[in-house]
Amino acid sequence: MAILNFKHMPIHNPQIECMSLLKQKAMQLKLLKKTLQFAYDKSPFYKNKFKGAEVSPKNFKTLDDIRKFPFTTKYDILDHNDEFLTKPKNKMLRVFSSSGTTTKGKFFYLDSKDYDEYLKCCVDCFYGIGLRSGDDIVSIMIHLGLTVAGIGIGVMSFQKMGVLAIPFGLVSDAKLAASYMKQIGSNVIYGATAQVCSFTEELQKMKYNLKQEFNIEKMIVSGSILPPRLRHNLEQAWGAEVYETYGTSEAGRTGFECQYHNGFHTFPNYVYFEFLDEKTGQPVKDGERGDIVFTILKRDSMPLIRYKINDIAAFSTKKCKCGRTSLRILGPLARAEERIVFKGFYKLYDHQINEVLHNYQDVSFDWQILIEDEEGKNTFTLKIETEKATTKTKKAIEADLIRCCESVSRGVVSGNILPPKVDFIKQGTLERNPLRKIRNRIVDKRKYKFY
């Protein structure tokens, strides 16, 4: 694979990233027409899906017409994975899998052309964060198996950029990894949020002075929502600037933070985003929160049209101070799968819990919620890992969950939810997956659920 010759310029692809909104829409209209027609002609799944919904590519004339087409969900892929493909598997170049916990795999295939487009998008992300050939050496701390973020995004993107990468994968020996980083001279860490935080904590326990003993300038994290206090802790520990990226197993790395950290910049030539009202399914306005739905515009081998990723966020089409005009995904990002719907349809999101915990330095962001029934009402207990929190902190968090989370407050007032309880547990008690993320954030033992 050829190494690109990068020059020091603030924006890698200004023709796309600084394109006017009018030109973006015209380009996306053209690409969507092509994508819908190709999927209908070549993908057995979409031919059947469109026929079942009584729509065809001929019905698509304006961007608003995309809403005539049916959604795609993860269950469609689980049940009909091979039917999405437009060519035999032995004609593909790469296969990735989601990092879910189901026993049945959810696989995504790319041929050489699609993989090249995919890598171009990833390279634009890392270039926008400031990585440069000849300047940076990246320590990769993320799973290097079938998941997309390791080899698919990290190793191959850095290779295409001409940036030296140290592929640690999931770090099992923090002391050895630290030694290699110092010997080789790594100045950038790229990894899963949970893995990077775990690595940092392990070195701190071993009494490393991270600022003095290392020369880390940037940290790039993905995979889990990064609360502001956690970002601050990482920056203080390493003396580095932390950048988040946005991506999915299905689409790859599709968003990144620029130097102003004002949302995730996206690529209008690669993904078409919709932000839809949870109840009505209609588009929300600029700045309002909605369910994220996307269509990949440059993928022939395995098309994905109106895919419901189960993420919730706001967006902005306003020009950023960095000069980019592409759509930005605004935080705080929420995961629909980590959303709790209580009796009375009062909803609580993971980011709301993190916002409460942000105010308490003596507790971690490693938590789990237990939901149960009690005399016709919902109860929930928030279990938080900590080594030093007090009873006073516990009572304060219980009060803040009611005061700061409007849905919980209304649920308690209505009598559908009993006041929340907080339990402190020892650090490391909750079960983790191989990526060091909490395996089950929500444990729902209710007889009747409301979602």
C-alpha positions in Angstrom: 0.0 0.0 0.0 1.5 3.4 -1.0 2.4 5.8 1.7 0.9 9.2 1.1 3.1 12.3 1.1 1.5 14.7 3.7 2.3 18.4 3.9 1.7 20.4 7.0 -1.7 22.0 6.3 -4.5 22.5 8.8 -7.2 20.6 6.8 -6.3 17.5 4.8 -9.2 17.6 2.4 -10.5 21.2 2.2 -12.5 20.6 -1.0 -14.8 18.3 1.1 -14.4 19.5 4.7 -14.9 23.2 3.8 -17.6 22.7 1.1 -20.6 24.9 1.3 -23.8 23.4 2.7 -25.6 23.9 -0.7 -22.8 21.9 -2.5 -22.8 19.3 0.2 -26.5 18.6 -0.3 -26.1 18.5 -4.1 -23.2 16.0 -3.7 -25.1 13.8 -1.2 -28.2 13.8 -3.4 -26.1 12.4 -6.3 -24.4 9.9 -4.1 -27.6 8.7 -2.5 -29.2 8.1 -5.8 -26.3 6.0 -6.9 -26.2 4.1 -3.6 -29.9 3.3 -3.5 -29.9 2.1 -7.1 -26.8 -0.1 -6.6 -28.2 -1.6 -3.4 -31.5 -2.4 -5.2 -29.8 -4.0 -8.1 -27.0 -5.9 -6.4 -28.0 -6.6 -2.7 -30.6 -9.4 -2.3 -31.5 -8.0 1.1 -32.3 -4.4 -0.1 -34.1 -5.6 -3.2 -36.5 -7.5 -0.9 -36.5 -4.8 1.8 -37.5 -2.1 -0.8 -40.1 -4.2 -2.4 -41.6 -5.0 1.0 -41.9 -1.3 1.7 -43.2 -0.6 -1.8 -40.4 1.8 -2.6 -37.8 1.9 -5.3 -34.8 4.2 -6.2 -37.2 5.9 -8.6 -39.0 7.3 -5.6 -35.9 9.2 -4.5 -35.8 12.7 -6.0 -34.9 15.0 -3.1 -32.9 14.4 0.2 -36.2 14.4 2.1 -37.3 11.4 0.1 -34.8 9.2 2.0 -37.5 9.0 4.7 -39.6 6.9 2.3 -37.1 4.1 2.6 -37.1 1.6 5.5 -34.7 1.5 8.3 -31.9 -1.1 8.7 -31.2 -2.5 12.1 -28.6 -4.7 13.7 -31.1 -7.5 13.8 -31.4 -7.3 10.0 -27.7 -7.9 9.8 -27.7 -10.7 12.4 -30.6 -12.5 10.6 -29.6 -11.8 6.9 -25.9 -11.0 7.0 -24.9 -12.7 3.7 -27.9 -11.3 1.9 -26.5 -7.7 2.2 -23.4 -8.7 0.1 -23.2 -7.7 -3.5 -20.4 -10.1 -4.4 -19.0 -13.4 -3.1 -17.0 -13.4 0.1 -13.9 -14.6 -1.7 -14.0 -11.3 -3.7 -13.7 -9.3 -0.5 -10.5 -7.9 1.1 -11.5 -7.3 4.7 -14.0 -8.6 7.3 -14.8 -7.0 10.6 -17.1 -7.8 13.4 -18.9 -5.8 16.1 -17.6 -6.1 19.7 -21.0 -7.1 21.0 -21.7 -9.9 23.4 -24.1 -12.1 21.3 -22.9 -15.5 20.3 -23.9 -14.9 16.7 -21.4 -12.7 14.8 -22.4 -9.5 13.0 -19.9 -9.2 10.1 -19.0 -6.4 7.8 -17.2 -7.0 4.5 -15.2 -4.6 2.3 -13.7 -5.1 -1.1 -10.4 -3.4 -2.0 -12.2 -0.2 -3.4 -14.4 0.2 -0.4 -11.6 -0.4 2.0 -9.5 2.3 0.3 -12.4 4.8 0.7 -12.8 3.6 4.3 -9.1 4.3 5.0 -9.2 7.7 3.4 -11.9 8.7 5.8 -9.8 7.4 8.8 -6.7 9.2 7.5 -8.6 12.5 7.3 -9.8 11.9 10.9 -6.2 11.4 12.3 -4.8 14.2 10.1 -7.5 16.5 11.5 -6.4 15.7 15.0 -2.8 16.6 14.1 -0.9 13.4 13.4 1.8 13.7 10.8 4.3 11.4 9.1 7.8 12.0 10.4 6.6 13.6 13.6 4.5 11.0 15.5 4.9 7.5 16.9 1.6 6.0 18.0 1.0 3.4 20.7 -2.1 1.4 19.8 -4.0 0.1 22.8 -7.1 -1.5 21.4 -8.2 -5.0 20.4 -6.4 -6.1 17.3 -8.7 -9.0 16.3 -11.9 -8.8 14.2 -13.0 -5.5 15.7 -12.7 -2.6 13.4 -10.9 -0.1 15.6 -7.6 -2.0 15.9 -6.1 -3.3 12.6 -8.8 -1.9 10.4 -8.6 1.7 11.6 -5.5 2.0 13.7 -2.7 -0.1 12.2 -3.6 0.3 8.5 -4.6 4.0 8.7 -1.3 4.9 10.4 0.6 2.8 7.8 -1.2 4.7 5.0 -0.2 8.0 6.6 3.4 6.9 7.0 3.1 7.2 10.8 5.0 4.6 12.9 2.6 2.5 15.1 3.4 0.2 18.0 0.5 -2.4 18.0 0.2 -3.3 21.7 -3.4 -4.4 21.4 -5.0 -5.0 24.8 -2.2 -4.3 27.2 -1.7 -7.2 29.6 1.7 -6.1 31.0 1.6 -2.3 31.7 5.2 -2.2 32.9 6.5 -3.8 29.8 4.4 -1.6 27.5 5.6 1.5 29.3 9.2 0.3 28.8 8.7 -0.2 25.1 7.0 3.2 24.7 10.0 5.0 26.3 12.5 3.0 24.3 10.8 3.6 21.0 9.8 7.2 21.8 6.1 7.1 21.5 4.4 10.5 21.7 0.8 9.5 20.9 -1.6 7.0 22.5 -4.5 5.7 20.5 -6.9 3.3 22.1 -10.3 2.3 23.6 -11.3 4.7 26.3 -11.5 2.0 29.0 -8.2 0.5 28.0 -6.3 3.8 28.0 -7.8 4.7 31.4 -6.9 1.3 32.9 -3.4 1.6 31.5 -3.0 5.0 33.1 -4.3 3.8 36.5 -2.0 0.8 36.5 1.1 3.0 35.8 0.0 5.5 38.5 -0.3 2.7 41.0 3.3 1.7 40.1 4.3 5.3 40.9 5.3 6.4 37.4 5.5 10.1 36.9 3.7 10.1 33.5 4.4 13.7 32.6 8.2 13.5 33.4 8.9 9.9 32.2 7.0 10.0 28.9 6.6 12.5 26.1 3.0 11.9 25.3 1.5 14.9 23.4 -1.8 13.6 22.2 -4.2 10.9 23.3 -6.9 9.6 20.9 -9.7 7.6 22.5 -12.9 5.9 21.2 -15.4 3.2 22.0 -16.9 4.6 25.2 -18.4 8.0 26.1 -15.7 10.1 27.8 -17.0 12.2 30.7 -15.4 15.6 31.1 -13.7 14.7 34.4 -12.2 11.6 32.9 -10.8 13.7 30.0 -9.4 16.2 32.5 -7.8 13.4 34.6 -6.1 11.9 31.5 -4.8 15.3 30.4 -3.5 16.1 33.9 -1.8 12.7 34.3 0.0 12.7 31.0 0.3 16.4 30.2 -1.3 15.6 26.8 -4.3 16.8 24.9 -7.1 14.3 24.6 -9.1 13.9 21.4 -12.2 11.8 20.9 -13.3 10.2 17.7 -16.7 8.9 16.7 -17.2 5.7 14.8 -19.1 2.4 14.6 -18.3 -1.1 13.6 -20.6 -0.7 10.7 -19.2 2.5 9.2 -15.7 2.9 10.7 -14.2 6.1 12.0 -16.7 8.8 10.8 -16.1 11.7 13.1 -13.3 13.5 15.0 -12.6 16.5 17.2 -10.5 19.3 15.9 -8.4 21.5 18.1 -11.5 23.4 19.3 -13.2 20.2 20.7 -16.6 21.4 19.7 -18.2 18.2 18.4 -17.3 15.5 15.9 -16.6 16.7 12.4 -18.1 14.3 9.8 -17.5 13.6 6.1 -20.4 14.5 3.8 -18.9 12.5 1.0 -18.8 9.3 3.0 -21.8 9.2 5.3 -25.2 10.8 5.1 -26.6 11.4 8.7 -30.1 11.8 9.8 -31.1 12.9 13.4 -34.7 11.9 14.0 -37.2 12.6 16.8 -37.5 9.4 18.9 -41.3 9.5 19.0 -42.3 10.9 15.6 -39.4 9.8 13.4 -39.3 13.3 11.9 -36.0 15.2 11.6 -35.0 17.4 14.5 -33.7 20.9 14.2 -30.1 22.0 14.3 -29.0 21.8 18.0 -31.8 19.4 19.0 -31.1 15.8 20.1 -32.3 12.9 18.0 -31.7 9.2 17.1 -28.7 8.9 14.7 -29.5 7.2 11.5 -26.8 6.9 8.7 -26.4 5.8 5.1 -22.9 5.0 3.8 -22.4 6.7 0.5 -19.3 5.0 -0.8 -19.7 1.3 -0.2 -20.7 -1.2 -2.9 -19.6 -4.5 -1.3 -22.0 -4.3 1.6 -24.4 -1.4 1.4 -25.9 0.1 4.6 -29.0 2.3 4.1 -30.8 4.2 6.9 -29.0 2.2 9.6 -30.2 2.8 13.2 -27.1 2.8 15.2 -28.9 3.4 18.5 -26.9 6.5 19.4 -28.5 9.8 20.4 -27.0 13.2 19.9 -27.6 16.7 18.6 -25.9 18.1 15.5 -24.8 21.5 14.1 -24.4 22.6 10.5 -22.7 25.9 11.5 -19.2 26.6 10.4 -16.6 25.6 13.0 -13.8 28.0 14.1 -11.3 25.6 12.5 -12.9 26.5 9.1 -14.7 23.2 8.5 -18.3 23.4 7.3 -19.3 19.7 7.5 -22.0 18.6 9.9 -20.8 18.1 13.5 -22.2 15.6 16.0 -22.6 17.3 19.4 -22.4 15.8 22.8 -23.2 14.5 25.2 -23.6 11.3 23.2 -26.0 8.8 24.6 -26.4 5.1 23.8 -30.0 3.9 23.4 -28.9 0.5 24.6 -27.9 2.1 27.9 -31.1 4.0 28.3 -33.5 3.1 31.0 -37.3 3.5 30.6 -39.1 3.5 33.9 -42.8 3.0 34.6 -44.6 6.0 33.3 -42.1 6.1 30.4 -39.6 8.3 32.3 -36.2 7.9 30.7 -32.7 8.0 32.1 -29.6 8.0 30.0 -26.0 7.0 30.8 -24.6 10.5 30.1 -27.0 11.9 32.8 -25.5 9.6 35.4 -21.9 10.6 34.3 -22.9 14.3 34.6 -23.9 13.7 38.2 -20.8 11.7 39.1 -18.6 14.4 37.4 -19.1 16.6 40.6 -17.6 13.9 42.9 -13.9 13.4 42.8 -13.9 10.5 45.2 -16.0 8.2 42.9 -15.2 6.6 39.6 -17.3 6.4 36.3 -17.4 2.6 36.7 -21.0 1.9 37.6 -23.9 -0.4 37.2 -27.7 0.1 37.7 -29.9 -2.5 39.2 -33.7 -2.0 38.4 -36.4 -3.9 40.3 -40.1 -3.8 41.1 -41.4 -3.0 44.6 -45.1 -2.8 45.3 -45.9 -1.7 41.8 -43.2 0.9 41.6 -39.8 0.9 40.0 -36.7 1.0 42.1 -33.1 1.5 41.0 -29.8 1.1 42.8 -26.7 2.7 41.4 -23.6 0.7 42.2 -20.4 2.7 41.9 -16.8 1.5 42.2 -14.7 3.6 44.6 -12.0 3.2 47.2 -12.5 6.2 49.4 -16.1 7.7 49.1 -18.0 8.5 52.3 -21.6 8.1 53.4 -21.9 11.8 53.0 -21.0 11.5 49.3 -23.5 8.6 48.9 -26.4 10.7 50.3 -25.4 13.7 48.1 -25.3 11.5 44.9 -28.8 10.1 45.8 -30.1 13.6 46.1 -28.4 14.8 42.9 -29.9 11.9 40.9 -33.3 13.4 41.7 -32.3 17.0 41.5 -30.3 16.9 38.3 -32.1 14.2 36.3 -35.5 15.6 35.3 -37.0 12.3 34.3 -36.1 10.7 37.6 -37.5 13.7 39.5 -40.8 13.6 37.7 -41.0 9.8 38.1 -40.5 10.1 41.9 -43.0 12.9 42.2 -45.6 10.9 40.1 -45.1 7.8 42.4 -43.8 5.6 39.6 -40.2 5.5 40.8 -39.0 5.2 44.4 -36.1 7.5 45.4 -32.8 6.1 44.0 -30.3 4.3 46.2 -26.5 4.4 45.8 -24.2 1.5 46.9 -20.4 1.9 46.9 -18.4 -1.2 45.9 -14.7 -2.0 45.7 -12.8 -0.8 42.6 -12.7 -3.7 40.0 -15.8 -5.5 41.3 -17.9 -5.1 38.2 -17.4 -7.6 35.4 -15.5 -6.3 32.4 -15.3 -7.4 28.8 -12.0 -7.9 27.0 -11.9 -4.2 26.1 -12.1 -3.4 29.9 -15.6 -1.9 29.6 -18.3 -2.8 32.1 -20.0 -5.8 30.7 -23.6 -5.0 31.8 -24.3 -1.4 32.7 -28.0 -2.1 33.2 -29.3 -5.1 35.1 -33.1 -5.1 34.7 -35.0 -7.6 37.0 -38.4 -6.1 36.5 -41.2 -8.4 35.6 -42.7 -5.8 33.2 -40.4 -3.6 31.2 -41.3 -0.4 29.4 -39.4 -0.3 26.1 
